[in-house]
């Protein structure tokens, strides 16, 4: 089996994934995946952010 070294965009850690799973595996842990998804949500401003400043 061939493993590919990748760098997690969230925490910067190096991790290894199976070559077959390379495209699906972006983050080193589920925790980092969750963090990345949370940050994506935060980029969309909530309506109250637009009107209270
Ligand atoms: Zn990570």
mmCIF file of the protein (N, C-alpha, C, O) and its ligand, coordinates in Angstrom:
data_MODEL
# 
_entry.id   MODEL 
# 
loop_
_entity.id 
_entity.type 
_entity.pdbx_number_of_molecules 
1 polymer     1 
2 non-polymer 1 
# 
_entity_poly.entity_id                      1 
_entity_poly.type                           'polypeptide(L)' 
_entity_poly.nstd_linkage                   no 
_entity_poly.nstd_monomer                   no 
_entity_poly.pdbx_seq_one_letter_code       
;(UNK)(UNK)(UNK)(UNK)(UNK)(UNK)(UNK)(UNK)(UNK)(UNK)(UNK)(UNK)(UNK)(UNK)(UNK)(UNK)
(UNK)(UNK)(UNK)(UNK)(UNK)(UNK)(UNK)(UNK)(UNK)(UNK)(UNK)(UNK)(UNK)(UNK)(UNK)(UNK)
(UNK)(UNK)(UNK)(UNK)(UNK)(UNK)(UNK)(UNK)(UNK)(UNK)(UNK)(UNK)(UNK)(UNK)(UNK)(UNK)
(UNK)(UNK)(UNK)(UNK)(UNK)
;
_entity_poly.pdbx_seq_one_letter_code_can   XXXXXXXXXXXXXXXXXXXXXXXXXXXXXXXXXXXXXXXXXXXXXXXXXXXXX 
_entity_poly.pdbx_strand_id                 A 
# 
loop_
_entity_poly_seq.entity_id 
_entity_poly_seq.num 
_entity_poly_seq.mon_id 
_entity_poly_seq.hetero 
1 1  UNK n 
1 2  UNK n 
1 3  UNK n 
1 4  UNK n 
1 5  UNK n 
1 6  UNK n 
1 7  UNK n 
1 8  UNK n 
1 9  UNK n 
1 10 UNK n 
1 11 UNK n 
1 12 UNK n 
1 13 UNK n 
1 14 UNK n 
1 15 UNK n 
1 16 UNK n 
1 17 UNK n 
1 18 UNK n 
1 19 UNK n 
1 20 UNK n 
1 21 UNK n 
1 22 UNK n 
1 23 UNK n 
1 24 UNK n 
1 25 UNK n 
1 26 UNK n 
1 27 UNK n 
1 28 UNK n 
1 29 UNK n 
1 30 UNK n 
1 31 UNK n 
1 32 UNK n 
1 33 UNK n 
1 34 UNK n 
1 35 UNK n 
1 36 UNK n 
1 37 UNK n 
1 38 UNK n 
1 39 UNK n 
1 40 UNK n 
1 41 UNK n 
1 42 UNK n 
1 43 UNK n 
1 44 UNK n 
1 45 UNK n 
1 46 UNK n 
1 47 UNK n 
1 48 UNK n 
1 49 UNK n 
1 50 UNK n 
1 51 UNK n 
1 52 UNK n 
1 53 UNK n 
# 
loop_
_struct_asym.id 
_struct_asym.entity_id 
A 1 
B 2 
# 
loop_
_chem_comp.id 
_chem_comp.type 
_chem_comp.mon_nstd_flag 
UNK 'L-peptide linking' . 
ZN  non-polymer         . 
# 
_pdbx_entity_nonpoly.entity_id   2 
_pdbx_entity_nonpoly.name        ? 
_pdbx_entity_nonpoly.comp_id     ZN 
# 
_pdbx_nonpoly_scheme.asym_id         B 
_pdbx_nonpoly_scheme.entity_id       2 
_pdbx_nonpoly_scheme.mon_id          ZN 
_pdbx_nonpoly_scheme.ndb_seq_num     1 
_pdbx_nonpoly_scheme.pdb_seq_num     101 
_pdbx_nonpoly_scheme.auth_seq_num    101 
_pdbx_nonpoly_scheme.pdb_mon_id      ZN 
_pdbx_nonpoly_scheme.auth_mon_id     ZN 
_pdbx_nonpoly_scheme.pdb_strand_id   A 
_pdbx_nonpoly_scheme.pdb_ins_code    . 
# 
loop_
_atom_site.group_PDB 
_atom_site.id 
_atom_site.type_symbol 
_atom_site.label_atom_id 
_atom_site.label_alt_id 
_atom_site.label_comp_id 
_atom_site.label_asym_id 
_atom_site.label_entity_id 
_atom_site.label_seq_id 
_atom_site.pdbx_PDB_ins_code 
_atom_site.Cartn_x 
_atom_site.Cartn_y 
_atom_site.Cartn_z 
_atom_site.occupancy 
_atom_site.B_iso_or_equiv 
_atom_site.pdbx_formal_charge 
_atom_site.auth_seq_id 
_atom_site.auth_comp_id 
_atom_site.auth_asym_id 
_atom_site.auth_atom_id 
_atom_site.pdbx_PDB_model_num 
ATOM   1   N  N  . UNK A 1 1  ? 0.838   -1.198 0.000  1.00 0.00 ? 1   UNK A N  1 
ATOM   2   C  CA . UNK A 1 1  ? 0.000   0.000  0.000  1.00 0.00 ? 1   UNK A CA 1 
ATOM   3   C  C  . UNK A 1 1  ? 0.874   1.250  0.000  1.00 0.00 ? 1   UNK A C  1 
ATOM   4   O  O  . UNK A 1 1  ? 1.947   1.276  0.602  1.00 0.00 ? 1   UNK A O  1 
ATOM   5   N  N  . UNK A 1 2  ? 0.403   2.259  -0.671 1.00 0.00 ? 2   UNK A N  1 
ATOM   6   C  CA . UNK A 1 2  ? 1.170   3.493  -0.790 1.00 0.00 ? 2   UNK A CA 1 
ATOM   7   C  C  . UNK A 1 2  ? 0.519   4.579  0.069  1.00 0.00 ? 2   UNK A C  1 
ATOM   8   O  O  . UNK A 1 2  ? -0.688  4.814  0.020  1.00 0.00 ? 2   UNK A O  1 
ATOM   9   N  N  . UNK A 1 3  ? 1.372   5.223  0.853  1.00 0.00 ? 3   UNK A N  1 
ATOM   10  C  CA . UNK A 1 3  ? 0.884   6.309  1.681  1.00 0.00 ? 3   UNK A CA 1 
ATOM   11  C  C  . UNK A 1 3  ? 1.429   7.643  1.179  1.00 0.00 ? 3   UNK A C  1 
ATOM   12  O  O  . UNK A 1 3  ? 2.563   7.729  0.705  1.00 0.00 ? 3   UNK A O  1 
ATOM   13  N  N  . UNK A 1 4  ? 0.620   8.659  1.288  1.00 0.00 ? 4   UNK A N  1 
ATOM   14  C  CA . UNK A 1 4  ? 1.004   10.000 0.838  1.00 0.00 ? 4   UNK A CA 1 
ATOM   15  C  C  . UNK A 1 4  ? 1.100   10.894 2.070  1.00 0.00 ? 4   UNK A C  1 
ATOM   16  O  O  . UNK A 1 4  ? 0.244   10.850 2.952  1.00 0.00 ? 4   UNK A O  1 
ATOM   17  N  N  . UNK A 1 5  ? 2.152   11.703 2.115  1.00 0.00 ? 5   UNK A N  1 
ATOM   18  C  CA . UNK A 1 5  ? 2.281   12.637 3.233  1.00 0.00 ? 5   UNK A CA 1 
ATOM   19  C  C  . UNK A 1 5  ? 1.525   13.921 2.901  1.00 0.00 ? 5   UNK A C  1 
ATOM   20  O  O  . UNK A 1 5  ? 1.700   14.500 1.829  1.00 0.00 ? 5   UNK A O  1 
ATOM   21  N  N  . UNK A 1 6  ? 0.689   14.353 3.832  1.00 0.00 ? 6   UNK A N  1 
ATOM   22  C  CA . UNK A 1 6  ? -0.057  15.584 3.618  1.00 0.00 ? 6   UNK A CA 1 
ATOM   23  C  C  . UNK A 1 6  ? 0.129   16.495 4.818  1.00 0.00 ? 6   UNK A C  1 
ATOM   24  O  O  . UNK A 1 6  ? 0.546   16.054 5.889  1.00 0.00 ? 6   UNK A O  1 
ATOM   25  N  N  . UNK A 1 7  ? -0.183  17.767 4.627  1.00 0.00 ? 7   UNK A N  1 
ATOM   26  C  CA . UNK A 1 7  ? -0.105  18.713 5.732  1.00 0.00 ? 7   UNK A CA 1 
ATOM   27  C  C  . UNK A 1 7  ? -1.510  19.243 6.003  1.00 0.00 ? 7   UNK A C  1 
ATOM   28  O  O  . UNK A 1 7  ? -2.184  19.748 5.106  1.00 0.00 ? 7   UNK A O  1 
ATOM   29  N  N  . UNK A 1 8  ? -1.924  19.121 7.227  1.00 0.00 ? 8   UNK A N  1 
ATOM   30  C  CA . UNK A 1 8  ? -3.259  19.559 7.620  1.00 0.00 ? 8   UNK A CA 1 
ATOM   31  C  C  . UNK A 1 8  ? -3.345  21.087 7.540  1.00 0.00 ? 8   UNK A C  1 
ATOM   32  O  O  . UNK A 1 8  ? -2.530  21.777 8.154  1.00 0.00 ? 8   UNK A O  1 
ATOM   33  N  N  . UNK A 1 9  ? -4.312  21.624 6.799  1.00 0.00 ? 9   UNK A N  1 
ATOM   34  C  CA . UNK A 1 9  ? -4.416  23.078 6.663  1.00 0.00 ? 9   UNK A CA 1 
ATOM   35  C  C  . UNK A 1 9  ? -4.890  23.772 7.936  1.00 0.00 ? 9   UNK A C  1 
ATOM   36  O  O  . UNK A 1 9  ? -4.782  24.993 8.052  1.00 0.00 ? 9   UNK A O  1 
ATOM   37  N  N  . UNK A 1 10 ? -5.406  23.017 8.878  1.00 0.00 ? 10  UNK A N  1 
ATOM   38  C  CA . UNK A 1 10 ? -5.918  23.626 10.106 1.00 0.00 ? 10  UNK A CA 1 
ATOM   39  C  C  . UNK A 1 10 ? -4.810  23.773 11.146 1.00 0.00 ? 10  UNK A C  1 
ATOM   40  O  O  . UNK A 1 10 ? -4.576  24.870 11.652 1.00 0.00 ? 10  UNK A O  1 
ATOM   41  N  N  . UNK A 1 11 ? -4.123  22.665 11.470 1.00 0.00 ? 11  UNK A N  1 
ATOM   42  C  CA . UNK A 1 11 ? -3.125  22.725 12.540 1.00 0.00 ? 11  UNK A CA 1 
ATOM   43  C  C  . UNK A 1 11 ? -1.694  22.653 12.009 1.00 0.00 ? 11  UNK A C  1 
ATOM   44  O  O  . UNK A 1 11 ? -0.746  22.834 12.773 1.00 0.00 ? 11  UNK A O  1 
ATOM   45  N  N  . UNK A 1 12 ? -1.523  22.392 10.708 1.00 0.00 ? 12  UNK A N  1 
ATOM   46  C  CA . UNK A 1 12 ? -0.188  22.367 10.115 1.00 0.00 ? 12  UNK A CA 1 
ATOM   47  C  C  . UNK A 1 12 ? 0.581   21.088 10.370 1.00 0.00 ? 12  UNK A C  1 
ATOM   48  O  O  . UNK A 1 12 ? 1.757   20.997 10.015 1.00 0.00 ? 12  UNK A O  1 
ATOM   49  N  N  . UNK A 1 13 ? -0.054  20.098 10.976 1.00 0.00 ? 13  UNK A N  1 
ATOM   50  C  CA . UNK A 1 13 ? 0.614   18.831 11.251 1.00 0.00 ? 13  UNK A CA 1 
ATOM   51  C  C  . UNK A 1 13 ? 0.762   17.992 9.980  1.00 0.00 ? 13  UNK A C  1 
ATOM   52  O  O  . UNK A 1 13 ? -0.081  18.034 9.084  1.00 0.00 ? 13  UNK A O  1 
ATOM   53  N  N  . UNK A 1 14 ? 1.839   17.243 9.928  1.00 0.00 ? 14  UNK A N  1 
ATOM   54  C  CA . UNK A 1 14 ? 1.999   16.287 8.840  1.00 0.00 ? 14  UNK A CA 1 
ATOM   55  C  C  . UNK A 1 14 ? 1.290   15.002 9.214  1.00 0.00 ? 14  UNK A C  1 
ATOM   56  O  O  . UNK A 1 14 ? 1.327   14.574 10.368 1.00 0.00 ? 14  UNK A O  1 
ATOM   57  N  N  . UNK A 1 15 ? 0.646   14.389 8.239  1.00 0.00 ? 15  UNK A N  1 
ATOM   58  C  CA . UNK A 1 15 ? -0.003  13.101 8.487  1.00 0.00 ? 15  UNK A CA 1 
ATOM   59  C  C  . UNK A 1 15 ? 0.027   12.289 7.203  1.00 0.00 ? 15  UNK A C  1 
ATOM   60  O  O  . UNK A 1 15 ? 0.241   12.822 6.114  1.00 0.00 ? 15  UNK A O  1 
ATOM   61  N  N  . UNK A 1 16 ? -0.190  10.992 7.354  1.00 0.00 ? 16  UNK A N  1 
ATOM   62  C  CA . UNK A 1 16 ? -0.123  10.101 6.203  1.00 0.00 ? 16  UNK A CA 1 
ATOM   63  C  C  . UNK A 1 16 ? -1.503  9.531  5.900  1.00 0.00 ? 16  UNK A C  1 
ATOM   64  O  O  . UNK A 1 16 ? -2.252  9.158  6.802  1.00 0.00 ? 16  UNK A O  1 
ATOM   65  N  N  . UNK A 1 17 ? -1.817  9.475  4.623  1.00 0.00 ? 17  UNK A N  1 
ATOM   66  C  CA . UNK A 1 17 ? -3.071  8.856  4.209  1.00 0.00 ? 17  UNK A CA 1 
ATOM   67  C  C  . UNK A 1 17 ? -2.792  7.864  3.104  1.00 0.00 ? 17  UNK A C  1 
ATOM   68  O  O  . UNK A 1 17 ? -1.798  7.974  2.387  1.00 0.00 ? 17  UNK A O  1 
ATOM   69  N  N  . UNK A 1 18 ? -3.670  6.901  2.975  1.00 0.00 ? 18  UNK A N  1 
ATOM   70  C  CA . UNK A 1 18 ? -3.584  5.969  1.866  1.00 0.00 ? 18  UNK A CA 1 
ATOM   71  C  C  . UNK A 1 18 ? -3.755  6.740  0.561  1.00 0.00 ? 18  UNK A C  1 
ATOM   72  O  O  . UNK A 1 18 ? -4.571  7.657  0.474  1.00 0.00 ? 18  UNK A O  1 
ATOM   73  N  N  . UNK A 1 19 ? -2.987  6.363  -0.442 1.00 0.00 ? 19  UNK A N  1 
ATOM   74  C  CA . UNK A 1 19 ? -3.068  7.056  -1.728 1.00 0.00 ? 19  UNK A CA 1 
ATOM   75  C  C  . UNK A 1 19 ? -4.504  7.088  -2.252 1.00 0.00 ? 19  UNK A C  1 
ATOM   76  O  O  . UNK A 1 19 ? -4.946  8.085  -2.823 1.00 0.00 ? 19  UNK A O  1 
ATOM   77  N  N  . UNK A 1 20 ? -5.216  5.997  -2.050 1.00 0.00 ? 20  UNK A N  1 
ATOM   78  C  CA . UNK A 1 20 ? -6.592  5.922  -2.538 1.00 0.00 ? 20  UNK A CA 1 
ATOM   79  C  C  . UNK A 1 20 ? -7.515  6.927  -1.858 1.00 0.00 ? 20  UNK A C  1 
ATOM   80  O  O  . UNK A 1 20 ? -8.513  7.353  -2.438 1.00 0.00 ? 20  UNK A O  1 
ATOM   81  N  N  . UNK A 1 21 ? -7.182  7.299  -0.640 1.00 0.00 ? 21  UNK A N  1 
ATOM   82  C  CA . UNK A 1 21 ? -8.057  8.178  0.133  1.00 0.00 ? 21  UNK A CA 1 
ATOM   83  C  C  . UNK A 1 21 ? -7.540  9.610  0.148  1.00 0.00 ? 21  UNK A C  1 
ATOM   84  O  O  . UNK A 1 21 ? -8.054  10.458 0.877  1.00 0.00 ? 21  UNK A O  1 
ATOM   85  N  N  . UNK A 1 22 ? -6.521  9.871  -0.663 1.00 0.00 ? 22  UNK A N  1 
ATOM   86  C  CA . UNK A 1 22 ? -5.840  11.163 -0.594 1.00 0.00 ? 22  UNK A CA 1 
ATOM   87  C  C  . UNK A 1 22 ? -6.783  12.347 -0.807 1.00 0.00 ? 22  UNK A C  1 
ATOM   88  O  O  . UNK A 1 22 ? -6.712  13.340 -0.083 1.00 0.00 ? 22  UNK A O  1 
ATOM   89  N  N  . UNK A 1 23 ? -7.653  12.238 -1.789 1.00 0.00 ? 23  UNK A N  1 
ATOM   90  C  CA . UNK A 1 23 ? -8.509  13.376 -2.106 1.00 0.00 ? 23  UNK A CA 1 
ATOM   91  C  C  . UNK A 1 23 ? -9.534  13.639 -1.022 1.00 0.00 ? 23  UNK A C  1 
ATOM   92  O  O  . UNK A 1 23 ? -9.960  14.775 -0.813 1.00 0.00 ? 23  UNK A O  1 
ATOM   93  N  N  . UNK A 1 24 ? -9.926  12.573 -0.332 1.00 0.00 ? 24  UNK A N  1 
ATOM   94  C  CA . UNK A 1 24 ? -10.948 12.732 0.709  1.00 0.00 ? 24  UNK A CA 1 
ATOM   95  C  C  . UNK A 1 24 ? -10.341 13.194 2.020  1.00 0.00 ? 24  UNK A C  1 
ATOM   96  O  O  . UNK A 1 24 ? -10.986 13.893 2.802  1.00 0.00 ? 24  UNK A O  1 
ATOM   97  N  N  . UNK A 1 25 ? -9.104  12.802 2.254  1.00 0.00 ? 25  UNK A N  1 
ATOM   98  C  CA . UNK A 1 25 ? -8.468  13.125 3.519  1.00 0.00 ? 25  UNK A CA 1 
ATOM   99  C  C  . UNK A 1 25 ? -7.735  14.456 3.411  1.00 0.00 ? 25  UNK A C  1 
ATOM   100 O  O  . UNK A 1 25 ? -6.650  14.527 2.833  1.00 0.00 ? 25  UNK A O  1 
ATOM   101 N  N  . UNK A 1 26 ? -8.318  15.495 3.958  1.00 0.00 ? 26  UNK A N  1 
ATOM   102 C  CA . UNK A 1 26 ? -7.695  16.821 3.900  1.00 0.00 ? 26  UNK A CA 1 
ATOM   103 C  C  . UNK A 1 26 ? -7.139  17.194 5.264  1.00 0.00 ? 26  UNK A C  1 
ATOM   104 O  O  . UNK A 1 26 ? -6.108  17.859 5.363  1.00 0.00 ? 26  UNK A O  1 
ATOM   105 N  N  . UNK A 1 27 ? -7.819  16.766 6.303  1.00 0.00 ? 27  UNK A N  1 
ATOM   106 C  CA . UNK A 1 27 ? -7.436  17.145 7.666  1.00 0.00 ? 27  UNK A CA 1 
ATOM   107 C  C  . UNK A 1 27 ? -6.917  15.934 8.421  1.00 0.00 ? 27  UNK A C  1 
ATOM   108 O  O  . UNK A 1 27 ? -7.300  14.799 8.139  1.00 0.00 ? 27  UNK A O  1 
ATOM   109 N  N  . UNK A 1 28 ? -6.035  16.190 9.390  1.00 0.00 ? 28  UNK A N  1 
ATOM   110 C  CA . UNK A 1 28 ? -5.375  15.085 10.087 1.00 0.00 ? 28  UNK A CA 1 
ATOM   111 C  C  . UNK A 1 28 ? -6.327  14.357 11.026 1.00 0.00 ? 28  UNK A C  1 
ATOM   112 O  O  . UNK A 1 28 ? -6.220  13.145 11.210 1.00 0.00 ? 28  UNK A O  1 
ATOM   113 N  N  . UNK A 1 29 ? -7.245  15.092 11.611 1.00 0.00 ? 29  UNK A N  1 
ATOM   114 C  CA . UNK A 1 29 ? -8.190  14.459 12.533 1.00 0.00 ? 29  UNK A CA 1 
ATOM   115 C  C  . UNK A 1 29 ? -9.591  14.985 12.281 1.00 0.00 ? 29  UNK A C  1 
ATOM   116 O  O  . UNK A 1 29 ? -9.786  15.978 11.580 1.00 0.00 ? 29  UNK A O  1 
ATOM   117 N  N  . UNK A 1 30 ? -10.546 14.309 12.859 1.00 0.00 ? 30  UNK A N  1 
ATOM   118 C  CA . UNK A 1 30 ? -11.942 14.747 12.776 1.00 0.00 ? 30  UNK A CA 1 
ATOM   119 C  C  . UNK A 1 30 ? -12.097 16.105 13.455 1.00 0.00 ? 30  UNK A C  1 
ATOM   120 O  O  . UNK A 1 30 ? -12.929 16.923 13.064 1.00 0.00 ? 30  UNK A O  1 
ATOM   121 N  N  . UNK A 1 31 ? -11.285 16.321 14.470 1.00 0.00 ? 31  UNK A N  1 
ATOM   122 C  CA . UNK A 1 31 ? -11.326 17.590 15.196 1.00 0.00 ? 31  UNK A CA 1 
ATOM   123 C  C  . UNK A 1 31 ? -10.985 18.756 14.270 1.00 0.00 ? 31  UNK A C  1 
ATOM   124 O  O  . UNK A 1 31 ? -11.632 19.802 14.309 1.00 0.00 ? 31  UNK A O  1 
ATOM   125 N  N  . UNK A 1 32 ? -9.971  18.565 13.446 1.00 0.00 ? 32  UNK A N  1 
ATOM   126 C  CA . UNK A 1 32 ? -9.566  19.611 12.505 1.00 0.00 ? 32  UNK A CA 1 
ATOM   127 C  C  . UNK A 1 32 ? -10.620 19.808 11.425 1.00 0.00 ? 32  UNK A C  1 
ATOM   128 O  O  . UNK A 1 32 ? -10.868 20.935 10.995 1.00 0.00 ? 32  UNK A O  1 
ATOM   129 N  N  . UNK A 1 33 ? -11.226 18.745 10.996 1.00 0.00 ? 33  UNK A N  1 
ATOM   130 C  CA . UNK A 1 33 ? -12.302 18.841 10.014 1.00 0.00 ? 33  UNK A CA 1 
ATOM   131 C  C  . UNK A 1 33 ? -13.440 19.684 10.568 1.00 0.00 ? 33  UNK A C  1 
ATOM   132 O  O  . UNK A 1 33 ? -13.981 20.551 9.883  1.00 0.00 ? 33  UNK A O  1 
ATOM   133 N  N  . UNK A 1 34 ? -13.792 19.417 11.811 1.00 0.00 ? 34  UNK A N  1 
ATOM   134 C  CA . UNK A 1 34 ? -14.873 20.164 12.456 1.00 0.00 ? 34  UNK A CA 1 
ATOM   135 C  C  . UNK A 1 34 ? -14.503 21.635 12.586 1.00 0.00 ? 34  UNK A C  1 
ATOM   136 O  O  . UNK A 1 34 ? -15.326 22.520 12.349 1.00 0.00 ? 34  UNK A O  1 
ATOM   137 N  N  . UNK A 1 35 ? -13.250 21.882 12.966 1.00 0.00 ? 35  UNK A N  1 
ATOM   138 C  CA . UNK A 1 35 ? -12.781 23.259 13.109 1.00 0.00 ? 35  UNK A CA 1 
ATOM   139 C  C  . UNK A 1 35 ? -12.876 24.005 11.788 1.00 0.00 ? 35  UNK A C  1 
ATOM   140 O  O  . UNK A 1 35 ? -13.311 25.155 11.743 1.00 0.00 ? 35  UNK A O  1 
ATOM   141 N  N  . UNK A 1 36 ? -12.465 23.343 10.713 1.00 0.00 ? 36  UNK A N  1 
ATOM   142 C  CA . UNK A 1 36 ? -12.494 23.963 9.388  1.00 0.00 ? 36  UNK A CA 1 
ATOM   143 C  C  . UNK A 1 36 ? -13.924 24.280 8.977  1.00 0.00 ? 36  UNK A C  1 
ATOM   144 O  O  . UNK A 1 36 ? -14.189 25.316 8.367  1.00 0.00 ? 36  UNK A O  1 
ATOM   145 N  N  . UNK A 1 37 ? -14.834 23.391 9.311  1.00 0.00 ? 37  UNK A N  1 
ATOM   146 C  CA . UNK A 1 37 ? -16.228 23.624 8.951  1.00 0.00 ? 37  UNK A CA 1 
ATOM   147 C  C  . UNK A 1 37 ? -16.814 24.772 9.772  1.00 0.00 ? 37  UNK A C  1 
ATOM   148 O  O  . UNK A 1 37 ? -17.618 25.554 9.267  1.00 0.00 ? 37  UNK A O  1 
ATOM   149 N  N  . UNK A 1 38 ? -16.413 24.868 11.025 1.00 0.00 ? 38  UNK A N  1 
ATOM   150 C  CA . UNK A 1 38 ? -16.865 25.966 11.876 1.00 0.00 ? 38  UNK A CA 1 
ATOM   151 C  C  . UNK A 1 38 ? -16.388 27.300 11.325 1.00 0.00 ? 38  UNK A C  1 
ATOM   152 O  O  . UNK A 1 38 ? -17.135 28.278 11.311 1.00 0.00 ? 38  UNK A O  1 
ATOM   153 N  N  . UNK A 1 39 ? -15.134 27.335 10.870 1.00 0.00 ? 39  UNK A N  1 
ATOM   154 C  CA . UNK A 1 39 ? -14.594 28.587 10.357 1.00 0.00 ? 39  UNK A CA 1 
ATOM   155 C  C  . UNK A 1 39 ? -15.294 29.016 9.074  1.00 0.00 ? 39  UNK A C  1 
ATOM   156 O  O  . UNK A 1 39 ? -15.492 30.206 8.830  1.00 0.00 ? 39  UNK A O  1 
ATOM   157 N  N  . UNK A 1 40 ? -15.660 28.047 8.271  1.00 0.00 ? 40  UNK A N  1 
ATOM   158 C  CA . UNK A 1 40 ? -16.380 28.356 7.036  1.00 0.00 ? 40  UNK A CA 1 
ATOM   159 C  C  . UNK A 1 40 ? -17.713 29.013 7.385  1.00 0.00 ? 40  UNK A C  1 
ATOM   160 O  O  . UNK A 1 40 ? -18.134 29.971 6.737  1.00 0.00 ? 40  UNK A O  1 
ATOM   161 N  N  . UNK A 1 41 ? -18.364 28.492 8.406  1.00 0.00 ? 41  UNK A N  1 
ATOM   162 C  CA . UNK A 1 41 ? -19.652 29.045 8.825  1.00 0.00 ? 41  UNK A CA 1 
ATOM   163 C  C  . UNK A 1 41 ? -19.479 30.471 9.316  1.00 0.00 ? 41  UNK A C  1 
ATOM   164 O  O  . UNK A 1 41 ? -20.327 31.330 9.071  1.00 0.00 ? 41  UNK A O  1 
ATOM   165 N  N  . UNK A 1 42 ? -18.366 30.721 10.016 1.00 0.00 ? 42  UNK A N  1 
ATOM   166 C  CA . UNK A 1 42 ? -18.144 32.044 10.592 1.00 0.00 ? 42  UNK A CA 1 
ATOM   167 C  C  . UNK A 1 42 ? -17.887 33.112 9.525  1.00 0.00 ? 42  UNK A C  1 
ATOM   168 O  O  . UNK A 1 42 ? -18.091 34.301 9.770  1.00 0.00 ? 42  UNK A O  1 
ATOM   169 N  N  . UNK A 1 43 ? -17.433 32.678 8.326  1.00 0.00 ? 43  UNK A N  1 
ATOM   170 C  CA . UNK A 1 43 ? -17.147 33.651 7.273  1.00 0.00 ? 43  UNK A CA 1 
ATOM   171 C  C  . UNK A 1 43 ? -18.408 34.287 6.711  1.00 0.00 ? 43  UNK A C  1 
ATOM   172 O  O  . UNK A 1 43 ? -18.360 35.379 6.145  1.00 0.00 ? 43  UNK A O  1 
ATOM   173 N  N  . UNK A 1 44 ? -19.515 33.615 6.865  1.00 0.00 ? 44  UNK A N  1 
ATOM   174 C  CA . UNK A 1 44 ? -20.781 34.181 6.420  1.00 0.00 ? 44  UNK A CA 1 
ATOM   175 C  C  . UNK A 1 44 ? -21.305 35.063 7.547  1.00 0.00 ? 44  UNK A C  1 
ATOM   176 O  O  . UNK A 1 44 ? -21.617 34.550 8.621  1.00 0.00 ? 44  UNK A O  1 
ATOM   177 N  N  . UNK A 1 45 ? -21.410 36.359 7.338  1.00 0.00 ? 45  UNK A N  1 
ATOM   178 C  CA . UNK A 1 45 ? -21.824 37.231 8.435  1.00 0.00 ? 45  UNK A CA 1 
ATOM   179 C  C  . UNK A 1 45 ? -23.287 36.986 8.815  1.00 0.00 ? 45  UNK A C  1 
ATOM   180 O  O  . UNK A 1 45 ? -24.165 36.860 7.962  1.00 0.00 ? 45  UNK A O  1 
ATOM   181 N  N  . UNK A 1 46 ? -23.505 36.925 10.092 1.00 0.00 ? 46  UNK A N  1 
ATOM   182 C  CA . UNK A 1 46 ? -24.872 36.785 10.587 1.00 0.00 ? 46  UNK A CA 1 
ATOM   183 C  C  . UNK A 1 46 ? -25.575 38.122 10.383 1.00 0.00 ? 46  UNK A C  1 
ATOM   184 O  O  . UNK A 1 46 ? -24.919 39.163 10.398 1.00 0.00 ? 46  UNK A O  1 
ATOM   185 N  N  . UNK A 1 47 ? -26.880 38.120 10.196 1.00 0.00 ? 47  UNK A N  1 
ATOM   186 C  CA . UNK A 1 47 ? -27.602 39.381 9.956  1.00 0.00 ? 47  UNK A CA 1 
ATOM   187 C  C  . UNK A 1 47 ? -27.346 40.428 11.046 1.00 0.00 ? 47  UNK A C  1 
ATOM   188 O  O  . UNK A 1 47 ? -27.278 41.620 10.750 1.00 0.00 ? 47  UNK A O  1 
ATOM   189 N  N  . UNK A 1 48 ? -27.205 39.994 12.300 1.00 0.00 ? 48  UNK A N  1 
ATOM   190 C  CA . UNK A 1 48 ? -26.997 40.973 13.358 1.00 0.00 ? 48  UNK A CA 1 
ATOM   191 C  C  . UNK A 1 48 ? -25.630 41.657 13.227 1.00 0.00 ? 48  UNK A C  1 
ATOM   192 O  O  . UNK A 1 48 ? -25.469 42.800 13.655 1.00 0.00 ? 48  UNK A O  1 
ATOM   193 N  N  . UNK A 1 49 ? -24.634 40.957 12.633 1.00 0.00 ? 49  UNK A N  1 
ATOM   194 C  CA . UNK A 1 49 ? -23.336 41.569 12.432 1.00 0.00 ? 49  UNK A CA 1 
ATOM   195 C  C  . UNK A 1 49 ? -23.401 42.701 11.409 1.00 0.00 ? 49  UNK A C  1 
ATOM   196 O  O  . UNK A 1 49 ? -22.648 43.672 11.489 1.00 0.00 ? 49  UNK A O  1 
ATOM   197 N  N  . UNK A 1 50 ? -24.302 42.560 10.457 1.00 0.00 ? 50  UNK A N  1 
ATOM   198 C  CA . UNK A 1 50 ? -24.396 43.558 9.382  1.00 0.00 ? 50  UNK A CA 1 
ATOM   199 C  C  . UNK A 1 50 ? -25.074 44.837 9.853  1.00 0.00 ? 50  UNK A C  1 
ATOM   200 O  O  . UNK A 1 50 ? -24.821 45.912 9.308  1.00 0.00 ? 50  UNK A O  1 
ATOM   201 N  N  . UNK A 1 51 ? -25.927 44.727 10.853 1.00 0.00 ? 51  UNK A N  1 
ATOM   202 C  CA . UNK A 1 51 ? -26.754 45.892 11.193 1.00 0.00 ? 51  UNK A CA 1 
ATOM   203 C  C  . UNK A 1 51 ? -26.432 46.561 12.518 1.00 0.00 ? 51  UNK A C  1 
ATOM   204 O  O  . UNK A 1 51 ? -26.970 47.625 12.823 1.00 0.00 ? 51  UNK A O  1 
ATOM   205 N  N  . UNK A 1 52 ? -25.547 45.938 13.320 1.00 0.00 ? 52  UNK A N  1 
ATOM   206 C  CA . UNK A 1 52 ? -25.328 46.537 14.636 1.00 0.00 ? 52  UNK A CA 1 
ATOM   207 C  C  . UNK A 1 52 ? -24.076 47.392 14.700 1.00 0.00 ? 52  UNK A C  1 
ATOM   208 O  O  . UNK A 1 52 ? -23.779 47.952 15.756 1.00 0.00 ? 52  UNK A O  1 
ATOM   209 N  N  . UNK A 1 53 ? -23.329 47.513 13.606 1.00 0.00 ? 53  UNK A N  1 
ATOM   210 C  CA . UNK A 1 53 ? -22.096 48.303 13.683 1.00 0.00 ? 53  UNK A CA 1 
ATOM   211 C  C  . UNK A 1 53 ? -22.304 49.728 13.190 1.00 0.00 ? 53  UNK A C  1 
ATOM   212 O  O  . UNK A 1 53 ? -21.366 50.524 13.189 1.00 0.00 ? 53  UNK A O  1 
HETATM 213 ZN ZN . ZN  B 2 .  ? -4.944  18.982 11.901 1.00 0.00 ? 101 ZN  A ZN 1 
# 
